[in-house]
Amino acid sequence: MLKHFVLFGLLLSTLTGCIAAQEVESLGIINARGVDEIDENVIETTLILFQFDSQSDQITKKVSGQGATVKSALNDANRESNFKLAPGKIELEIYGKETAEGGIFNYLDTLNRDATIPDNLNIAISDTTAKALLSLNKEDVAMNLGQYLHRIIAESSSDHLFPRVTLQDFISHLYDVGKDPVLPIFEIHDNLPKLSAIGLMQDDKLMGSLPSSDINLFNMHMETVKKVILNLDIPVQPFEKYLEKEDFIRIDSDVLHTSSNLIKSRSKTTLMDKDALKFKTKLSVKLDLLELSEKILLTDKQVIDILEKEFEKNIISRYETILAKMQELNTDAFGYGTIYRIHAKKNKLSAAEWRKLFPNIQVDFQIDVEIIQHGSIM
Amino acid sequence: MRRRKVKQGFFPTTINQLKETLEKQFENNSDLMFSSFTHQGKKLAVFYIPYQIESNKLEKLLKTLLSEEKEWTSETLLNEIPLGSGKKTSDLQQILTKLIVGEIFIYIENENEAISYQEESREKRNLEKAETESLVLGPKIAFTESLETNLNIIRWEIRSPDLVLEELTIGKDLPCKVRMIYLKTVANDQDIQTMRQRLQDLDVDMVEDAAVLAQYIEDSETNLFPQLETTELPDRFIFEINEGKVGVLVENSPTGILAPATIFSFLKSTEDLYMRWQTGSFLRLLRMIAIFLSIIITPLYVAIVSFHYGIIPTQLLVSIGKSRAAVPFPPLVEALLLEFLIELLREAGARLPTKVGQTMGIVGGIVIGQAAVDAGLTSNILIIVVAMSALASFTAPSYLLGTTVRLVRFPLILLSGFLGFYGLMFGLCLLIIHMLRTKSLGHSYLIPVYPLNISDFLGVFIRLPIRYNYKRMESYHPKKLFRFPKKEALGKKHMKK
């Protein structure tokens, strides 16, 4: 018994050194990190820290450093802080636009291999540089900027406004043959950060972006979407004879702007013809009509039918534009390649093969719009 | 001290000689009352210790003795005085012991033996409410120091000839009566024999209290956990006896011992039974979670704040960081300091008179706690953590288990402070191994989790609805497994007018 106690005590006292203490109050806990390649082989990193000092109420701090690698830039940045920088709580990693266009795999790979980095950190791209985004005036944000940006991503992803991309998601899409990752892009608008576009990536390189107005369509293609506002613009002309004819109402536009609440959408993509590279994407959309820019008599059942038809046409044409853009950039964010791969010989498809095939695919979009309610208009 | 050897056949002797011998035995002890008188030409002696006997009974005895106009002999004394407890004694040593426990002796000169009557008077306190194990519902009466009172309570509750109250005497120099109590139609024979053997084999000078006896007979004394249940509640005692456990009551002790016990039986309360089953189950589960929390929460805080900041949610990180920034000590020292403070408060509260003790809690809890934060000695998050842990440890119905929980925390805090989660896991593993090796009357301490018994599982973790609670613990192999037939108990009728 005594022998056990002595052994236990010895082990405890000698092993204590094995684990380095990381006491919260002695660390500069990195919350967000920005990476910019400012020159050939010179990386600038901008860090938003939490640091806790009894003599100051200021708990967030921004430091930056330069170096040939991210690690050395981090060391450089540490000289600006009297706390030891700790990466265990990074929630957001931001890359400058130019850096992202040059490829971010190298940075991600080290992140992925570092066990102290949390796996659920979010990745995003800054429309300008990461430094500019992270150097925004704090008074407008009124909280830790890293936390603020992270919350924008988290909130919009939970409302299906924007795809949320964690390190793990990105890496797995990167290695997925036949599907390219996407990343959210932040722009600076009135001195405030704003989620503005979806960055389309070809492997790890940013190729182009989809505007924020296409975000809902993009999401509807990827997953089941519920309860978002869908704005569609359709021509007024087909509704000419259903317009409310009042003297004081003038029709001053040939475009009918509509807003609807998307109750539920569901999409399914299938491969129709393997050799001709023909796909079919079926999408059913259920809407609750909220607002029309012109006064149209909705009491007529036919109007609803025409509206549904026009919506379908509009959505199809917009999907075709999106697809054309993707094919031009050669980034398959919708993942048609994964469907093709299932039907390929022995399920084998190399990334290079799909790059050659993707610009030639044809997709038949079959959209079925159903207006369930329009009570808030009439 | 050398024991004086007294030869058999001390009698017959003269009254004077007897007086001389007895007074020698009671040297420097003015307690012995020895009076001799002549009745009908025969010399008689009556001797006793005044405060150990009932004086009006003595008067009655003497009245009958002196009013009869006849010559008394030992035989006629025994036969004609209507007091059932009359006994013959011819051994001096026995006379001495019996004198002490309140017997009145009458000796007629030249007889071969002295006659004694048991007329002891014994001071005892009245039945009172339970103090350490207080209940909201159900009977509130507690055991007292009088064994007779305790037996009386139990007999009235279990009015069955199956109830066995075996008498044993323990203690060589200062003997003490012990009763082993069980239901002979229910309790497992092996348990009964084990308990009997342990009590009989005990060769000690004296037994101070039931709590001491429990430590003498428990399975392992190096173990941290109490292995025998102790209770001051007769209803709990009776309930467990009916479940097939073996109980022990000790003279002059207000505590009953019950065996076998498990860690879960310490977390049961008879109150669970008096409540509706939903609330009873909820409270029982709450207590189990609370005990686990009480052990783990402070070590967890220490480990996270010293080593694993990554798992703190960002919002919490800010408040923990802010409050930690002002504290000059590492988390380990901070936590030990505060735990020590809480233990001080508890101990002070327990030692102080009740009225002062209440203010003590307020002074300690609020004033010292808040002042410690303001002085920068601890962070306010830790105050919450430590207070929660202390509060959780109070939920154990058994005070003994509560104290063990208090003790177990400290090594875990140390391990967490030195090695973080690795240390905490290591400590918890050691604790579980320790519990696995614990035995109570030869049964596992973790029944029904280990060895696993599914049919006992529900009954232990959930207070089943009364009608479904028809089974005793299968793991203990009671002679009668079913308390009542399930089918008949389930029948409910509505009488029509």
Interface residues (C-beta under 8 A of the other chain):
Chain A: M1 L12 L15 T16 C18 I19 A21 Q22 E23 V24 E25 L27 I29 N31 F50 Q51 F52 D53 S54 I59 A86 G88 K89 E91 T116 P118 Q147 H150
Chain B: T222 V305 S306 F307 H308 Y309 G310 I312 T314 L317 V318 I320 G321 K322 R324 A325 A326 V327 P330 P331 G376 L414 L415 F418 L419 G420 Y422 G423
